[in-house]
Amino acid sequence: MPGYVVLIDIFGLVLAALGFNMAFRQAAFRRAIGKPRLPVISPQSGDEAGDPLTYALRLAGVMVMIFGIVIAGMFTLFNLLIRG
């Protein structure tokens, strides 16, 4: 496989790992970007809205993760199809 394909695969892997951390390991990602921890909300308070950053991180994280997987996978499969 040519070097540029491996480079694109590594880039896709980095994006997938970054997206996974954004979506599913939010406490670690919040520390990395310098945002405060998620406030503790008691069940009796009735505040169901939650933190807007939580939803933004989930949405953006899943999108970045899927983009990384798709770009690496499609580039590799297309190269294997052409170079055969």
MOPAC internal coordinates of N, CA, C and O (Angstrom, degrees):
PM7 1SCF
backbone

  N    0.0000 0     0.00 0     0.00 0    0    0    0
  C    1.4415 1     0.00 0     0.00 0    1    0    0
  C    1.5365 1   108.26 1     0.00 0    2    1    0
  O    1.2310 1   120.30 1   -43.55 1    3    2    1
  N    1.3120 1   117.03 1   136.45 1    3    2    1
  C    1.4691 1   119.85 1   179.49 1    5    3    2
  C    1.5311 1   112.09 1   -64.74 1    6    5    3
  O    1.2310 1   121.55 1   -20.97 1    7    6    5
  N    1.3220 1   114.64 1   159.03 1    7    6    5
  C    1.4527 1   120.53 1  -176.97 1    9    7    6
  C    1.5122 1   113.89 1   -63.69 1   10    9    7
  O    1.2310 1   120.16 1   145.05 1   11   10    9
  N    1.3410 1   117.30 1   -34.95 1   11   10    9
  C    1.4631 1   119.01 1  -178.88 1   13   11   10
  C    1.5241 1   111.83 1   -67.63 1   14   13   11
  O    1.2310 1   119.86 1   151.86 1   15   14   13
  N    1.3180 1   117.87 1   -28.14 1   15   14   13
  C    1.4640 1   119.93 1   176.86 1   17   15   14
  C    1.5305 1   109.78 1   -70.28 1   18   17   15
  O    1.2310 1   120.68 1   137.94 1   19   18   17
  N    1.3148 1   116.30 1   -42.06 1   19   18   17
  C    1.4623 1   120.17 1   177.63 1   21   19   18
  C    1.5252 1   109.93 1   -63.33 1   22   21   19
  O    1.2310 1   120.50 1   140.68 1   23   22   21
  N    1.3262 1   116.65 1   -39.32 1   23   22   21
  C    1.4640 1   120.75 1   178.20 1   25   23   22
  C    1.5335 1   111.36 1   -62.78 1   26   25   23
  O    1.2310 1   120.34 1   136.35 1   27   26   25
  N    1.3190 1   116.95 1   -43.65 1   27   26   25
  C    1.4785 1   120.75 1   177.31 1   29   27   26
  C    1.5289 1   110.32 1   -65.00 1   30   29   27
  O    1.2310 1   120.11 1   141.74 1   31   30   29
  N    1.3345 1   117.39 1   -38.26 1   31   30   29
  C    1.4663 1   120.32 1   178.11 1   33   31   30
  C    1.5199 1   111.39 1   -64.32 1   34   33   31
  O    1.2310 1   120.19 1   139.27 1   35   34   33
  N    1.3213 1   117.24 1   -40.73 1   35   34   33
  C    1.4640 1   120.50 1   178.00 1   37   35   34
  C    1.5254 1   110.06 1   -65.32 1   38   37   35
  O    1.2310 1   120.46 1   138.42 1   39   38   37
  N    1.3337 1   116.73 1   -41.58 1   39   38   37
  C    1.4655 1   120.76 1   176.78 1   41   39   38
  C    1.5315 1   110.85 1   -60.73 1   42   41   39
  O    1.2310 1   120.22 1   136.69 1   43   42   41
  N    1.3241 1   117.19 1   -43.31 1   43   42   41
  C    1.4595 1   120.97 1   177.42 1   45   43   42
  C    1.5163 1   112.54 1   -64.03 1   46   45   43
  O    1.2310 1   120.70 1   142.67 1   47   46   45
  N    1.3325 1   116.26 1   -37.33 1   47   46   45
  C    1.4560 1   120.46 1   177.80 1   49   47   46
  C    1.5269 1   110.92 1   -66.80 1   50   49   47
  O    1.2310 1   120.42 1   139.75 1   51   50   49
  N    1.3148 1   116.81 1   -40.25 1   51   50   49
  C    1.4695 1   120.59 1   177.10 1   53   51   50
  C    1.5318 1   110.44 1   -63.37 1   54   53   51
  O    1.2310 1   120.48 1   136.23 1   55   54   53
  N    1.3378 1   116.69 1   -43.77 1   55   54   53
  C    1.4631 1   119.57 1   177.70 1   57   55   54
  C    1.5175 1   111.71 1   -63.07 1   58   57   55
  O    1.2310 1   120.10 1   139.10 1   59   58   57
  N    1.3276 1   117.41 1   -40.90 1   59   58   57
  C    1.4648 1   120.56 1   179.51 1   61   59   58
  C    1.5285 1   110.84 1   -64.34 1   62   61   59
  O    1.2310 1   120.07 1   137.96 1   63   62   61
  N    1.3187 1   117.47 1   -42.04 1   63   62   61
  C    1.4656 1   120.64 1   178.85 1   65   63   62
  C    1.5265 1   111.03 1   -66.86 1   66   65   63
  O    1.2310 1   120.37 1   138.06 1   67   66   65
  N    1.3229 1   116.90 1   -41.94 1   67   66   65
  C    1.4588 1   120.85 1   177.96 1   69   67   66
  C    1.5349 1   110.77 1   -62.66 1   70   69   67
  O    1.2310 1   120.39 1   134.89 1   71   70   69
  N    1.3144 1   116.86 1   -45.11 1   71   70   69
  C    1.4583 1   120.80 1   178.60 1   73   71   70
  C    1.5155 1   112.68 1   -63.62 1   74   73   71
  O    1.2310 1   120.39 1   140.57 1   75   74   73
  N    1.3342 1   116.86 1   -39.43 1   75   74   73
  C    1.4634 1   120.08 1   177.73 1   77   75   74
  C    1.5224 1   110.71 1   -61.99 1   78   77   75
  O    1.2310 1   120.78 1   135.56 1   79   78   77
  N    1.3325 1   116.11 1   -44.44 1   79   78   77
  C    1.4643 1   119.40 1   178.91 1   81   79   78
  C    1.5209 1   111.62 1   -65.29 1   82   81   79
  O    1.2310 1   120.17 1   142.70 1   83   82   81
  N    1.3205 1   117.29 1   -37.30 1   83   82   81
  C    1.4658 1   119.76 1   177.89 1   85   83   82
  C    1.5171 1   111.38 1   -64.39 1   86   85   83
  O    1.2310 1   120.40 1   138.19 1   87   86   85
  N    1.3240 1   116.84 1   -41.81 1   87   86   85
  C    1.4606 1   120.32 1  -173.46 1   89   87   86
  C    1.5246 1   113.39 1   -82.90 1   90   89   87
  O    1.2310 1   120.09 1   139.15 1   91   90   89
  N    1.3250 1   117.44 1   -40.85 1   91   90   89
  C    1.4617 1   119.28 1  -168.37 1   93   91   90
  C    1.5199 1   115.01 1  -116.38 1   94   93   91
  O    1.2310 1   119.43 1   167.20 1   95   94   93
  N    1.3106 1   118.69 1   -12.80 1   95   94   93
  C    1.4711 1   122.11 1   177.30 1   97   95   94
  C    1.5231 1   108.08 1  -123.19 1   98   97   95
  O    1.2310 1   121.32 1  -117.52 1   99   98   97
  N    1.3124 1   115.08 1    62.48 1   99   98   97
  C    1.4525 1   120.35 1  -170.39 1  101   99   98
  C    1.5260 1   113.01 1   -69.60 1  102  101   99
  O    1.2310 1   119.77 1   148.61 1  103  102  101
  N    1.3112 1   118.04 1   -31.39 1  103  102  101
  C    1.4659 1   119.08 1  -179.57 1  105  103  102
  C    1.5276 1   110.14 1   -63.50 1  106  105  103
  O    1.2310 1   120.28 1   136.00 1  107  106  105
  N    1.3149 1   117.07 1   -44.00 1  107  106  105
  C    1.4671 1   120.65 1   179.35 1  109  107  106
  C    1.5236 1   110.60 1   -67.70 1  110  109  107
  O    1.2310 1   120.30 1   140.99 1  111  110  109
  N    1.3296 1   117.03 1   -39.01 1  111  110  109
  C    1.4598 1   119.79 1  -179.31 1  113  111  110
  C    1.5181 1   111.58 1   -69.72 1  114  113  111
  O    1.2310 1   120.48 1   144.15 1  115  114  113
  N    1.3282 1   116.69 1   -35.85 1  115  114  113
  C    1.4721 1   119.80 1   177.31 1  117  115  114
  C    1.5255 1   110.87 1   -63.82 1  118  117  115
  O    1.2310 1   120.61 1   140.11 1  119  118  117
  N    1.3327 1   116.44 1   -39.89 1  119  118  117
  C    1.4661 1   119.37 1   176.46 1  121  119  118
  C    1.5188 1   110.84 1   -64.02 1  122  121  119
  O    1.2310 1   120.40 1   141.18 1  123  122  121
  N    1.3312 1   116.85 1   -38.82 1  123  122  121
  C    1.4676 1   120.78 1  -177.99 1  125  123  122
  C    1.5266 1   111.74 1   -65.79 1  126  125  123
  O    1.2310 1   120.04 1   143.96 1  127  126  125
  N    1.3352 1   117.53 1   -36.04 1  127  126  125
  C    1.4652 1   119.53 1  -179.05 1  129  127  126
  C    1.5299 1   112.09 1   -93.98 1  130  129  127
  O    1.2310 1   120.36 1  -179.28 1  131  130  129
  N    1.3305 1   116.92 1     0.72 1  131  130  129
  C    1.4586 1   120.48 1   174.77 1  133  131  130
  C    1.5162 1   115.08 1    81.58 1  134  133  131
  O    1.2310 1   119.59 1  -160.11 1  135  134  133
  N    1.3045 1   118.39 1    19.89 1  135  134  133
  C    1.4593 1   121.54 1   177.05 1  137  135  134
  C    1.5197 1   109.60 1   -92.03 1  138  137  135
  O    1.2310 1   119.98 1   -29.11 1  139  138  137
  N    1.3321 1   117.65 1   150.89 1  139  138  137
  C    1.4703 1   119.85 1  -179.16 1  141  139  138
  C    1.5234 1   111.38 1   -68.77 1  142  141  139
  O    1.2310 1   122.00 1   -18.48 1  143  142  141
  N    1.3093 1   113.78 1   161.52 1  143  142  141
  C    1.4689 1   119.80 1   178.38 1  145  143  142
  C    1.5243 1   110.00 1   -64.83 1  146  145  143
  O    1.2310 1   121.28 1   -19.44 1  147  146  145
  N    1.2813 1   115.16 1   160.56 1  147  146  145
  C    1.4541 1   121.52 1   177.18 1  149  147  146
  C    1.5237 1   109.49 1   -65.53 1  150  149  147
  O    1.2310 1   119.87 1   -51.89 1  151  150  149
  N    1.3293 1   117.86 1   128.11 1  151  150  149
  C    1.4689 1   119.06 1  -179.21 1  153  151  150
  C    1.5244 1   111.36 1   -67.14 1  154  153  151
  O    1.2310 1   121.35 1   -34.78 1  155  154  153
  N    1.3268 1   115.02 1   145.22 1  155  154  153
  C    1.4597 1   120.61 1   178.71 1  157  155  154
  C    1.5156 1   108.29 1   -80.90 1  158  157  155
  O    1.2310 1   120.71 1   -56.07 1  159  158  157
  N    1.3220 1   116.24 1   123.93 1  159  158  157
  C    1.4631 1   121.56 1  -179.06 1  161  159  158
  C    1.5205 1   107.90 1  -114.14 1  162  161  159
  O    1.2310 1   120.69 1   -53.72 1  163  162  161
  N    1.2973 1   116.29 1   126.28 1  163  162  161
  C    1.4628 1   120.01 1   179.69 1  165  163  162
  C    1.5254 1   109.38 1   -75.18 1  166  165  163
  O    1.2310 1   120.39 1   -31.24 1  167  166  165
  N    1.3311 1   116.86 1   148.76 1  167  166  165
  C    1.4676 1   119.76 1  -179.73 1  169  167  166
  C    1.5283 1   112.89 1   -65.14 1  170  169  167
  O    1.2310 1   119.89 1   157.86 1  171  170  169
  N    1.3290 1   117.82 1   -22.14 1  171  170  169
  C    1.4510 1   120.42 1  -178.84 1  173  171  170
  C    1.5235 1   112.61 1   -79.47 1  174  173  171
  O    1.2310 1   119.85 1   166.14 1  175  174  173
  N    1.3223 1   117.89 1   -13.86 1  175  174  173
  C    1.4661 1   119.28 1  -175.08 1  177  175  174
  C    1.5241 1   112.30 1   -72.59 1  178  177  175
  O    1.2310 1   120.19 1   155.99 1  179  178  177
  N    1.3297 1   117.24 1   -24.01 1  179  178  177
  C    1.4660 1   119.88 1   178.20 1  181  179  178
  C    1.5136 1   113.86 1    76.46 1  182  181  179
  O    1.2310 1   119.27 1  -171.96 1  183  182  181
  N    1.3261 1   119.01 1     8.04 1  183  182  181
  C    1.4643 1   121.79 1   179.52 1  185  183  182
  C    1.5230 1   109.28 1   -85.43 1  186  185  183
  O    1.2310 1   120.91 1   -81.87 1  187  186  185
  N    1.3079 1   115.86 1    98.13 1  187  186  185
  C    1.4658 1   121.60 1  -177.68 1  189  187  186
  C    1.5225 1   112.22 1   -92.49 1  190  189  187
  O    1.2310 1   119.92 1   173.16 1  191  190  189
  N    1.3252 1   117.77 1    -6.84 1  191  190  189
  C    1.4600 1   120.54 1  -173.97 1  193  191  190
  C    1.5168 1   112.17 1   -65.66 1  194  193  191
  O    1.2310 1   119.01 1   139.40 1  195  194  193
  N    1.3143 1   119.49 1   -40.60 1  195  194  193
  C    1.4474 1   121.98 1  -179.85 1  197  195  194
  C    1.5124 1   111.86 1    77.08 1  198  197  195
  O    1.2310 1   121.40 1     5.85 1  199  198  197
  N    1.3094 1   114.92 1  -174.15 1  199  198  197
  C    1.4512 1   122.34 1  -178.19 1  201  199  198
  C    1.5304 1   109.14 1   -91.35 1  202  201  199
  O    1.2310 1   119.37 1   -52.70 1  203  202  201
  N    1.3277 1   118.81 1   127.30 1  203  202  201
  C    1.4657 1   120.27 1  -179.81 1  205  203  202
  C    1.5324 1   112.79 1   -62.27 1  206  205  203
  O    1.2310 1   120.23 1   150.14 1  207  206  205
  N    1.3285 1   117.16 1   -29.86 1  207  206  205
  C    1.4640 1   119.86 1   179.23 1  209  207  206
  C    1.5235 1   111.33 1   -64.89 1  210  209  207
  O    1.2310 1   120.14 1   148.82 1  211  210  209
  N    1.3258 1   117.35 1   -31.18 1  211  210  209
  C    1.4627 1   121.01 1   178.60 1  213  211  210
  C    1.5210 1   110.19 1   -61.19 1  214  213  211
  O    1.2310 1   120.26 1   132.48 1  215  214  213
  N    1.3114 1   117.11 1   -47.52 1  215  214  213
  C    1.4579 1   120.66 1  -178.63 1  217  215  214
  C    1.5229 1   111.71 1   -70.10 1  218  217  215
  O    1.2310 1   120.34 1   143.16 1  219  218  217
  N    1.3126 1   116.96 1   -36.84 1  219  218  217
  C    1.4629 1   119.95 1   177.91 1  221  219  218
  C    1.5264 1   110.66 1   -65.51 1  222  221  219
  O    1.2310 1   120.23 1   138.67 1  223  222  221
  N    1.3303 1   117.16 1   -41.33 1  223  222  221
  C    1.4587 1   120.06 1   178.31 1  225  223  222
  C    1.5198 1   111.88 1   -66.43 1  226  225  223
  O    1.2310 1   120.20 1   140.88 1  227  226  225
  N    1.3175 1   117.21 1   -39.12 1  227  226  225
  C    1.4645 1   119.37 1   177.65 1  229  227  226
  C    1.5191 1   111.59 1   -63.03 1  230  229  227
  O    1.2310 1   120.68 1   130.98 1  231  230  229
  N    1.3101 1   116.30 1   -49.02 1  231  230  229
  C    1.4521 1   120.65 1  -177.79 1  233  231  230
  C    1.5258 1   111.55 1   -64.46 1  234  233  231
  O    1.2310 1   120.43 1   129.30 1  235  234  233
  N    1.3120 1   116.79 1   -50.70 1  235  234  233
  C    1.4605 1   120.29 1  -179.28 1  237  235  234
  C    1.5252 1   111.17 1   -65.75 1  238  237  235
  O    1.2310 1   120.10 1   142.21 1  239  238  237
  N    1.3205 1   117.41 1   -37.79 1  239  238  237
  C    1.4514 1   120.63 1  -179.55 1  241  239  238
  C    1.5121 1   112.95 1   -63.93 1  242  241  239
  O    1.2310 1   120.33 1   135.20 1  243  242  241
  N    1.3177 1   116.98 1   -44.80 1  243  242  241
  C    1.4643 1   119.96 1   178.43 1  245  243  242
  C    1.5293 1   110.45 1   -65.42 1  246  245  243
  O    1.2310 1   120.09 1   140.53 1  247  246  245
  N    1.3144 1   117.42 1   -39.47 1  247  246  245
  C    1.4640 1   120.07 1   179.39 1  249  247  246
  C    1.5300 1   111.36 1   -65.09 1  250  249  247
  O    1.2310 1   120.04 1   136.72 1  251  250  249
  N    1.3264 1   117.53 1   -43.28 1  251  250  249
  C    1.4675 1   120.66 1   179.40 1  253  251  250
  C    1.5286 1   110.05 1   -66.67 1  254  253  251
  O    1.2310 1   120.19 1   139.01 1  255  254  253
  N    1.3238 1   117.25 1   -40.99 1  255  254  253
  C    1.4564 1   120.88 1  -179.62 1  257  255  254
  C    1.5297 1   111.25 1   -62.70 1  258  257  255
  O    1.2310 1   120.27 1   132.94 1  259  258  257
  N    1.3092 1   117.10 1   -47.06 1  259  258  257
  C    1.4655 1   120.55 1   179.84 1  261  259  258
  C    1.5238 1   110.76 1   -66.40 1  262  261  259
  O    1.2310 1   119.78 1   141.44 1  263  262  261
  N    1.3327 1   118.03 1   -38.56 1  263  262  261
  C    1.4617 1   120.40 1   177.19 1  265  263  262
  C    1.5184 1   111.09 1   -60.94 1  266  265  263
  O    1.2310 1   119.95 1   137.07 1  267  266  265
  N    1.3337 1   117.69 1   -42.93 1  267  266  265
  C    1.4621 1   120.64 1   178.86 1  269  267  266
  C    1.5148 1   112.38 1   -62.70 1  270  269  267
  O    1.2310 1   120.72 1   136.44 1  271  270  269
  N    1.3303 1   116.24 1   -43.56 1  271  270  269
  C    1.4687 1   120.36 1   179.36 1  273  271  270
  C    1.5181 1   110.54 1   -64.82 1  274  273  271
  O    1.2310 1   120.46 1   134.86 1  275  274  273
  N    1.3158 1   116.72 1   -45.14 1  275  274  273
  C    1.4610 1   120.85 1  -176.37 1  277  275  274
  C    1.5234 1   111.83 1   -68.79 1  278  277  275
  O    1.2310 1   119.69 1   136.28 1  279  278  277
  N    1.3288 1   118.20 1   -43.72 1  279  278  277
  C    1.4622 1   119.50 1  -177.39 1  281  279  278
  C    1.5261 1   110.17 1   -65.29 1  282  281  279
  O    1.2310 1   120.19 1   138.07 1  283  282  281
  N    1.3382 1   117.24 1   -41.93 1  283  282  281
  C    1.4615 1   119.53 1   179.13 1  285  283  282
  C    1.5199 1   111.23 1   -68.29 1  286  285  283
  O    1.2310 1   120.67 1   135.30 1  287  286  285
  N    1.3157 1   116.32 1   -44.70 1  287  286  285
  C    1.4644 1   119.88 1  -178.69 1  289  287  286
  C    1.5139 1   113.44 1   -65.09 1  290  289  287
  O    1.2310 1   120.61 1   134.07 1  291  290  289
  N    1.3197 1   116.44 1   -45.93 1  291  290  289
  C    1.4710 1   119.06 1  -179.03 1  293  291  290
  C    1.5254 1   111.40 1   -67.25 1  294  293  291
  O    1.2310 1   119.98 1   139.68 1  295  294  293
  N    1.3091 1   117.64 1   -40.32 1  295  294  293
  C    1.4605 1   120.53 1  -179.88 1  297  295  294
  C    1.5248 1   110.22 1   -64.26 1  298  297  295
  O    1.2310 1   120.57 1   136.69 1  299  298  297
  N    1.3355 1   116.52 1   -43.31 1  299  298  297
  C    1.4604 1   120.26 1   179.87 1  301  299  298
  C    1.5236 1   111.28 1   -66.70 1  302  301  299
  O    1.2310 1   120.20 1   133.34 1  303  302  301
  N    1.3155 1   117.23 1   -46.66 1  303  302  301
  C    1.4647 1   119.90 1  -179.47 1  305  303  302
  C    1.5262 1   111.87 1   -64.78 1  306  305  303
  O    1.2310 1   120.25 1   140.10 1  307  306  305
  N    1.3176 1   117.12 1   -39.90 1  307  306  305
  C    1.4627 1   119.78 1   177.39 1  309  307  306
  C    1.5172 1   110.92 1   -63.92 1  310  309  307
  O    1.2310 1   120.21 1   139.40 1  311  310  309
  N    1.3242 1   117.20 1   -40.60 1  311  310  309
  C    1.4628 1   120.48 1   178.70 1  313  311  310
  C    1.5239 1   110.75 1   -65.94 1  314  313  311
  O    1.2310 1   119.99 1   138.62 1  315  314  313
  N    1.3338 1   117.62 1   -41.38 1  315  314  313
  C    1.4590 1   120.25 1   177.75 1  317  315  314
  C    1.5251 1   111.31 1   -65.45 1  318  317  315
  O    1.2310 1   120.41 1   145.27 1  319  318  317
  N    1.3238 1   116.83 1   -34.73 1  319  318  317
  C    1.4592 1   120.52 1   178.83 1  321  319  318
  C    1.5246 1   111.07 1   -68.36 1  322  321  319
  O    1.2310 1   120.37 1   137.51 1  323  322  321
  N    1.3232 1   116.91 1   -42.49 1  323  322  321
  C    1.4721 1   121.57 1  -178.49 1  325  323  322
  C    1.5316 1   111.25 1   -73.15 1  326  325  323
  O    1.2310 1   121.07 1   133.32 1  327  326  325
  N    1.3235 1   115.56 1   -46.68 1  327  326  325
  C    1.4796 1   120.07 1  -176.37 1  329  327  326
  C    1.5192 1   112.89 1   -80.86 1  330  329  327
  O    1.2310 1   120.92 1   155.10 1  331  330  329
  N    1.3467 1   115.85 1   -24.90 1  331  330  329
  C    1.4294 1   125.60 1   175.93 1  333  331  330
  C    1.4503 1   118.23 1    44.74 1  334  333  331
  O    1.2310 1   120.10 1   180.00 1  335  334  333

